[in-house]
Amino acid sequence: MSTGAADAAIERLMALHPKGYDLSLERVTRLLGRLGDPHSHMPPVIHIAGTNGKGSAAAFSRALLEASGRLCHVHTSPHLVDWRERFRLAAEGGGRLAEDAVLAEAIERVAEANRGETITVFEILTAAMFVLFSGHPADAAIVEVGLGGRFDATNVVAKPAVSLIMPISLDHEAWLGDRVELIAAEKAGIVKPGCPVVIGAQEHEAARDVLIDTAERLDCPLFVYGQDFLAFEERGRLVYQDGNGLFDLPLPRLPGRHQYANAAAAIAAVKAAGFPIGQQDAERAMARVDWPGRMQKLTEGALVALAPKGAEIWIDGGHNPGAGAVVAEALANEEDRRPMPLVMIAGMIDTKDQAGYFRNFTGMVRHIFTVPVNDSDSGVPNDELAARAAEAGLSAEPVASVENALMLLRDGWDSAGSPRRILISGSLYLVGEVLRKNGTPPQ
């Protein structure tokens, strides 16, 4: 965990201001006004919303821009290990996480401008992002929505170069609504009159219809997955196609078939934002794209050393039923390539549909070890989480930690003696803890 000046500044803010979200644009708009409206002096913004796939879309967009020789800032949330992961500044040869002193200075400047008034830490950090990104040269800024869209603190950019909306499913119902149409309406809040809109692959037709209706009502140039662009695998290659032709590409470095549609959405968005992309640019991007903590395979580190010999260890921070579905599909593909018994180590927080997440793995996972999520106040106790897995029809038991689960498997938990495929998942908090303990944090 980070222990520098930026971390200390954020910890002071967290002691002063309420945790979590308070969806409104009034406070952040007022604060940005005191700072000289840095959000109005940004490079072209690729604004990304959605329930699942936002981070992957940001990673693909960054890879595409950098492969074509452009400089881009990237704002994502939450972070896994270090707060600086949220603030990637453009640099020759690829972006770099903001230096500790640079981020700390921006945060202190924003906190001083806030004058101690009621605000959330996320809003302060969002304002710090605008200060950083407007003050450093770049060709583009990729900005991921924190929660929802309409009232998210990032949604103060009046004219984004493109609004990209990724797959929508049920999540954060307490804030966004309990039907996909309501959630889609909140996500569609990032759509601005006359600005291009790209709609990624949507599982729910009702959500897709809301997004299309919003874009058409606001007279936006509109590009819809499956209608104006698409991607598919052919002979071990990824084919991307839109109205201007096609790219014949290597499969993305990020595993899972769901990444084909994510890559396609990013290509469409970068092009809609006004950045031409060539065949060679897209090829380089597919080979270089990186997104830690999402279907990431761990091959070395302290935790890997505790696992059974020959085991595969995968980590994924997906935490809702929609994310569980794509993870299950990705693991099914791995099983087709190399059959191995699947065991899960899971930790989740109490705002998620735990049983709904687990149901995706029915018939796939042999056993689930449930663990506490130590880095969140909202972690579900491991015995309660085991009960939720049992409700989904799966074999489960609580253990004290990821380390305990790995050692149980190493020491012949079921006397099978064969290598295991181990999935550690259910929460980004858990994945961050694993990466930290393993000694392999995002760079």
ChimeraX attribute file (.defattr): number of C-alpha atoms within 10 A of each C-alpha:
attribute: neighborCount
match mode: 1-to-1
recipient: residues
	/A:1	13
	/A:2	12
	/A:3	11
	/A:4	13
	/A:5	16
	/A:6	24
	/A:7	19
	/A:8	13
	/A:9	16
	/A:10	19
	/A:11	13
	/A:12	12
	/A:13	21
	/A:14	15
	/A:15	10
	/A:16	15
	/A:17	16
	/A:18	14
	/A:19	13
	/A:20	10
	/A:21	16
	/A:22	16
	/A:23	18
	/A:24	14
	/A:25	16
	/A:26	12
	/A:27	19
	/A:28	23
	/A:29	18
	/A:30	13
	/A:31	22
	/A:32	24
	/A:33	13
	/A:34	13
	/A:35	19
	/A:36	11
	/A:37	18
	/A:38	20
	/A:39	24
	/A:40	14
	/A:41	14
	/A:42	22
	/A:43	21
	/A:44	19
	/A:45	23
	/A:46	25
	/A:47	28
	/A:48	28
	/A:49	32
	/A:50	27
	/A:51	22
	/A:52	22
	/A:53	27
	/A:54	25
	/A:55	24
	/A:56	22
	/A:57	29
	/A:58	27
	/A:59	24
	/A:60	29
	/A:61	29
	/A:62	28
	/A:63	25
	/A:64	29
	/A:65	24
	/A:66	23
	/A:67	24
	/A:68	18
	/A:69	14
	/A:70	19
	/A:71	21
	/A:72	28
	/A:73	29
	/A:74	26
	/A:75	25
	/A:76	19
	/A:77	17
	/A:78	16
	/A:79	16
	/A:80	24
	/A:81	21
	/A:82	20
	/A:83	21
	/A:84	21
	/A:85	20
	/A:86	21
	/A:87	27
	/A:88	23
	/A:89	23
	/A:90	25
	/A:91	17
	/A:92	12
	/A:93	11
	/A:94	18
	/A:95	17
	/A:96	17
	/A:97	20
	/A:98	20
	/A:99	14
	/A:100	16
	/A:101	12
	/A:102	12
	/A:103	24
	/A:104	21
	/A:105	16
	/A:106	20
	/A:107	26
	/A:108	17
	/A:109	16
	/A:110	23
	/A:111	22
	/A:112	12
	/A:113	17
	/A:114	19
	/A:115	9
	/A:116	11
	/A:117	12
	/A:118	11
	/A:119	21
	/A:120	22
	/A:121	22
	/A:122	23
	/A:123	25
	/A:124	27
	/A:125	22
	/A:126	26
	/A:127	27
	/A:128	25
	/A:129	27
	/A:130	26
	/A:131	24
	/A:132	23
	/A:133	27
	/A:134	19
	/A:135	13
	/A:136	14
	/A:137	17
	/A:138	19
	/A:139	17
	/A:140	24
	/A:141	29
	/A:142	25
	/A:143	28
	/A:144	25
	/A:145	27
	/A:146	23
	/A:147	22
	/A:148	25
	/A:149	27
	/A:150	22
	/A:151	20
	/A:152	25
	/A:153	28
	/A:154	26
	/A:155	25
	/A:156	19
	/A:157	19
	/A:158	14
	/A:159	18
	/A:160	26
	/A:161	25
	/A:162	29
	/A:163	29
	/A:164	32
	/A:165	33
	/A:166	27
	/A:167	23
	/A:168	25
	/A:169	24
	/A:170	21
	/A:171	24
	/A:172	17
	/A:173	15
	/A:174	8
	/A:175	14
	/A:176	22
	/A:177	16
	/A:178	14
	/A:179	14
	/A:180	21
	/A:181	22
	/A:182	17
	/A:183	25
	/A:184	30
	/A:185	20
	/A:186	23
	/A:187	29
	/A:188	27
	/A:189	18
	/A:190	29
	/A:191	28
	/A:192	22
	/A:193	18
	/A:194	16
	/A:195	20
	/A:196	24
	/A:197	33
	/A:198	31
	/A:199	28
	/A:200	29
	/A:201	22
	/A:202	20
	/A:203	12
	/A:204	14
	/A:205	11
	/A:206	15
	/A:207	22
	/A:208	22
	/A:209	14
	/A:210	20
	/A:211	26
	/A:212	18
	/A:213	13
	/A:214	19
	/A:215	25
	/A:216	15
	/A:217	11
	/A:218	13
	/A:219	14
	/A:220	20
	/A:221	15
	/A:222	19
	/A:223	23
	/A:224	20
	/A:225	21
	/A:226	15
	/A:227	10
	/A:228	15
	/A:229	24
	/A:230	22
	/A:231	22
	/A:232	15
	/A:233	15
	/A:234	11
	/A:235	6
	/A:236	10
	/A:237	14
	/A:238	21
	/A:239	19
	/A:240	23
	/A:241	19
	/A:242	18
	/A:243	9
	/A:244	8
	/A:245	8
	/A:246	14
	/A:247	18
	/A:248	17
	/A:249	21
	/A:250	17
	/A:251	22
	/A:252	23
	/A:253	14
	/A:254	23
	/A:255	18
	/A:256	19
	/A:257	17
	/A:258	17
	/A:259	21
	/A:260	20
	/A:261	24
	/A:262	29
	/A:263	31
	/A:264	25
	/A:265	30
	/A:266	27
	/A:267	27
	/A:268	28
	/A:269	28
	/A:270	24
	/A:271	18
	/A:272	22
	/A:273	22
	/A:274	12
	/A:275	17
	/A:276	13
	/A:277	16
	/A:278	13
	/A:279	12
	/A:280	13
	/A:281	17
	/A:282	24
	/A:283	19
	/A:284	18
	/A:285	27
	/A:286	21
	/A:287	16
	/A:288	17
	/A:289	20
	/A:290	19
	/A:291	16
	/A:292	22
	/A:293	26
	/A:294	21
	/A:295	23
	/A:296	19
	/A:297	16
	/A:298	16
	/A:299	12
	/A:300	12
	/A:301	14
	/A:302	15
	/A:303	21
	/A:304	17
	/A:305	14
	/A:306	18
	/A:307	22
	/A:308	22
	/A:309	14
	/A:310	10
	/A:311	19
	/A:312	18
	/A:313	23
	/A:314	19
	/A:315	27
	/A:316	23
	/A:317	25
	/A:318	24
	/A:319	25
	/A:320	25
	/A:321	21
	/A:322	20
	/A:323	20
	/A:324	23
	/A:325	19
	/A:326	20
	/A:327	26
	/A:328	20
	/A:329	16
	/A:330	17
	/A:331	22
	/A:332	17
	/A:333	15
	/A:334	15
	/A:335	15
	/A:336	9
	/A:337	9
	/A:338	9
	/A:339	13
	/A:340	16
	/A:341	16
	/A:342	21
	/A:343	21
	/A:344	24
	/A:345	24
	/A:346	29
	/A:347	31
	/A:348	30
	/A:349	22
	/A:350	13
	/A:351	15
	/A:352	19
	/A:353	17
	/A:354	26
	/A:355	20
	/A:356	19
	/A:357	23
	/A:358	27
	/A:359	20
	/A:360	20
	/A:361	23
	/A:362	14
	/A:363	9
	/A:364	15
	/A:365	20
	/A:366	14
	/A:367	16
	/A:368	26
	/A:369	27
	/A:370	31
	/A:371	27
	/A:372	22
	/A:373	25
	/A:374	15
	/A:375	12
	/A:376	15
	/A:377	9
	/A:378	12
	/A:379	20
	/A:380	22
	/A:381	18
	/A:382	22
	/A:383	18
	/A:384	13
	/A:385	27
	/A:386	26
	/A:387	19
	/A:388	20
	/A:389	27
	/A:390	17
	/A:391	15
	/A:392	18
	/A:393	15
	/A:394	22
	/A:395	16
	/A:396	22
	/A:397	20
	/A:398	21
	/A:399	19
	/A:400	13
	/A:401	18
	/A:402	24
	/A:403	18
	/A:404	14
	/A:405	24
	/A:406	21
	/A:407	16
	/A:408	17
	/A:409	23
	/A:410	20
	/A:411	14
	/A:412	12
	/A:413	12
	/A:414	10
	/A:415	9
	/A:416	10
	/A:417	13
	/A:418	14
	/A:419	18
	/A:420	21
	/A:421	22
	/A:422	24
	/A:423	23
	/A:424	25
	/A:425	27
	/A:426	28
	/A:427	24
	/A:428	26
	/A:429	22
	/A:430	30
	/A:431	26
	/A:432	25
	/A:433	20
	/A:434	23
	/A:435	21
	/A:436	19
	/A:437	17
	/A:438	16
	/A:439	13
	/A:440	17
	/A:441	18
	/A:442	17
	/A:443	9
